[in-house]
Amino acid sequence: MNGARRFILAAAAAVAWLPAVAGAQRAELEKLIKRRVLPNGLEVIVVESHGVPLATVEIDVRNGAFTQSPEYAGLAHMYEHMFFKASRDYSDPEGFVNRASALGAIFNGTTSEERVNYYMTVPADSVRGALQLVAASVRAPLFRQDELERERQVVLGEYDRNESSPGFEFQNEMTRRLYPGQYSRKNTIGDRDVIRTVTPDKMRVIQQKYYVPNNSALIVTGDVTPDSVFKYAEQYYGQWARGADPFAADPVPPIAPLAKNDALVSEAPVSAVLVMLQWQGPSVRRDPAATYAADVFSDALNSPSSGFQERLVDSGLFQGVTVNYYTLNQAGPITISAQTTPDKLKRALAALEAEVQRLDDPGYFSARELGDVKAQRATETAFGIERASGLTHTIGFWWSVADLEYFMGYVDNMAKQTPADLQRYAQRYIVGKPRVSGVLISPTDRQALNLSAADLLRSGGAAPAEGARV
């Protein structure tokens, strides 16, 4: 059976299930998701699914780049690497790995702007052991100097690999300009010098401030029963001492609105030309309604049948154009990224600018095309819910960035979006709003085109910011 046929059948199966999940998502998810908050503030979330004899145990912490002042840039990620090392209960350097291996666990962690998570998938009969092992690491890490030295080199190696990518510095510079003065709070990989000089004391500062039960969620999905998970959660996490609210004691500075347009041209040995436009988008906690509109807006523009794609890609001006909003509490970015060839760049930029200026026009989106993209997103959500391990990570992300209520009602609220909602979103966040425009191009092509940052600014826009490459 070919891939297209498999996808059609899978989509049909998902759509058949959608009246239960997408049509009234919250009601159905409330049947699937069981919650309990321990006296110390730890939220325990359980999703029971007996399809396969596996379970995933995950701890999510509201930490990440957004908590980092410049002197801590990259240390949320450094902490992630130290999580799987020695703890009070497993003090030997190989203790965690040996115990995880005995449990049959596959484990990992991730760090993003507003969430850090640690997870392990185990056979169902190892869930209790996995809960105990994760508890040991989250409650009482040792931060041994020898282990920190080794992991420092691992993280610096990741930094080097990222730095070797042609787009790494370009994207970093776009972020610096989109969030002036707040770059460390958007920079997950961090600062090389901060990583190079990290100490166990800095790890302990992060632990004591953010790794507290009232800033964490324990999520268990798969072949489990809620009652047993709640019992073991109380046993292994119940004595974990509540801490001060980290965001009351040390509030994260609000993201300052972008004051004016900015632009940059970055050079790298690339054959194609990358074009990027970015705006500061909505906060999921302060303007949740706009985030639903943002997702439908992006999906509608990314649809191959949209007029947006027809005029920019089917016309041959661009090889591809993608629109995205990254949902965050701290003003997630709205991004239009596109690829073209040097000979078409200036015509392509003019066409893209004309299209951006039309995005809030009445009638730009039709109710019919929105219906199609909303159904597709609901289908994708349904697929995600079916896979227990993926659902674990999804719940953890939304719990940390927004809250579980946002996730529970997402499809229902997304389905309510109208062309007028998308128009309001474009008016509030995109059309006529300050943005950063960037181009990544080879030095030879840039010279041939005589391309400057000023060329990227809209007619009548602000001059390039001080330090812009022109």
Secondary structure, DSSP 4 states (H G I P E B T S, - for coil): --HHHHHHHHHHHHHHHHHHHTTTHHHHHHHHEEEEE-TTS-EEEEEE--SSSEEEEEEEES-SGGG--GGGTTHHHHHHHHHTS-BSSS-STTHHHHHHHHTT-EEEEEE-SS-EEEEEEEEGGGHHHHHHHHHHHHH-B---HHHHHHHHHHHHHHHHHHHTSTTHHHHHHHHHHHSTT-GGGT-SS--HHHHHT--HHHHHHHHHHH-SGGGEEEEEEES--HHHHHHHHHHHHTTSPP---HHHHSPPPPPPPP-S-EEEEEE-S-SSEEEEEEEE--BTTT-HHHHHHHHHHHHHHHSTTSHHHIIIIITSS-SEEEEEE--BTTTPEEEEEEEE-GGGHHHHHHHHHHHHHHTTSTTSS-HHHHHHHHHHHHHHHHHHHHSHHHHHHHHHHHHHHS-HHHHHTHHHHHTT--HHHHHHHHHHHTTTS--EEEEEE-HHHHHHHT--HHHHSPTT-PPPPTT---
